[in-house]
């Protein structure tokens, strides 16, 4: 599976794409933990009080797992694409 990071999250990690090799029954929570294990500085940008920060969007294959699936417990395919978007401002 692969994480796609955007804006300041990509800057913090030093890259936009991060490939992970997780077990076939991995969940969104497992993928987040593996991401933070590899790039611990991301955790403070993504989490608030141990949960996904309100201003951060997480998508699995283009869909929000908290709206369309089981949130952190959503099971991931081996070729899943996960994305993290920080808040975007501009005009």
Backbone torsions as a table, in degrees:
resi	resn	phi	psi	omega
1	UNK	NA	161.8	-175.6
2	UNK	-137.1	135.7	172.8
3	UNK	-92.4	138.9	169.9
4	UNK	-113.3	124.1	-179.3
5	UNK	-113.0	145.2	-176.1
6	UNK	-126.5	153.0	175.0
7	UNK	52.9	-129.5	-174.6
8	UNK	-64.5	-23.4	178.4
9	UNK	-68.6	-39.4	176.1
10	UNK	-66.1	-38.1	177.9
11	UNK	-64.2	-43.5	-180.0
12	UNK	-61.8	-42.9	-178.8
13	UNK	-78.6	-19.6	-178.0
14	UNK	80.5	12.3	178.5
15	UNK	-165.5	159.1	-178.9
16	UNK	-94.1	-26.8	-176.3
17	UNK	-122.3	132.8	179.2
18	UNK	-134.0	114.3	178.8
19	UNK	-87.0	137.0	177.8
20	UNK	-126.9	143.4	176.1
21	UNK	-112.3	97.8	-178.0
22	UNK	-114.3	162.3	178.3
23	UNK	-58.9	158.0	-179.0
24	UNK	-62.1	-21.3	179.4
25	UNK	-104.4	23.5	-179.9
26	UNK	-65.8	148.7	179.1
27	UNK	-112.5	173.2	174.9
28	UNK	-56.2	-42.0	179.0
29	UNK	-61.4	-43.1	177.7
30	UNK	-61.4	-42.0	-179.5
31	UNK	-65.9	-39.4	176.6
32	UNK	-64.2	-45.3	179.8
33	UNK	-61.2	-41.5	178.5
34	UNK	-65.9	-38.6	177.2
35	UNK	-62.9	-46.2	-179.0
36	UNK	-69.4	-29.4	176.7
37	UNK	-65.5	-40.4	-179.8
38	UNK	-77.8	-34.9	-177.7
39	UNK	-133.3	76.4	-174.2
40	UNK	-60.5	-26.7	-179.6
41	UNK	-65.8	-20.6	179.4
42	UNK	-68.9	-28.8	-173.0
43	UNK	-56.4	-42.7	-177.9
44	UNK	-71.3	-22.0	176.6
45	UNK	-82.7	-24.7	-172.9
46	UNK	-102.4	-34.9	-175.6
47	UNK	-106.3	146.9	169.2
48	UNK	-132.6	123.6	179.3
49	UNK	55.0	39.1	176.2
50	UNK	77.9	6.0	179.6
51	UNK	-127.0	161.2	175.5
52	UNK	-58.7	127.1	-179.4
53	UNK	-60.7	145.3	-177.5
54	UNK	-58.3	-33.4	-175.1
55	UNK	-84.8	-2.2	-179.6
56	UNK	-102.2	132.9	176.2
57	UNK	-101.7	135.7	175.4
58	UNK	-121.0	128.7	178.7
59	UNK	-124.1	145.5	173.4
60	UNK	-120.0	115.5	-177.4
61	UNK	49.9	41.5	175.6
62	UNK	84.6	-1.0	-178.5
63	UNK	-120.2	149.2	177.9
64	UNK	-81.8	111.6	-176.6
65	UNK	-67.2	-16.2	179.1
66	UNK	-81.9	-18.5	177.9
67	UNK	-103.2	-32.7	-171.4
68	UNK	-112.3	-6.5	-177.1
69	UNK	-144.2	-143.3	-174.0
70	UNK	-103.8	29.2	177.0
71	UNK	58.4	-129.2	-179.0
72	UNK	-61.4	-25.7	-177.9
73	UNK	-87.0	1.8	179.6
74	UNK	-61.1	124.4	178.2
75	UNK	-77.3	139.2	-175.7
76	UNK	-109.2	142.2	170.8
77	UNK	-75.0	155.9	-179.3
78	UNK	-60.5	-27.4	-178.8
79	UNK	-104.2	21.4	-179.1
80	UNK	-64.0	146.5	173.0
81	UNK	-111.3	120.4	179.5
82	UNK	-108.8	144.8	-179.0
83	UNK	-135.3	142.6	175.0
84	UNK	-122.5	125.5	-179.6
85	UNK	-118.2	125.4	173.6
86	UNK	-80.4	176.2	176.9
87	UNK	-62.5	145.5	179.8
88	UNK	-118.8	133.4	176.9
89	UNK	-130.1	163.6	179.5
90	UNK	149.4	-177.2	-178.5
91	UNK	-161.0	NA	NA
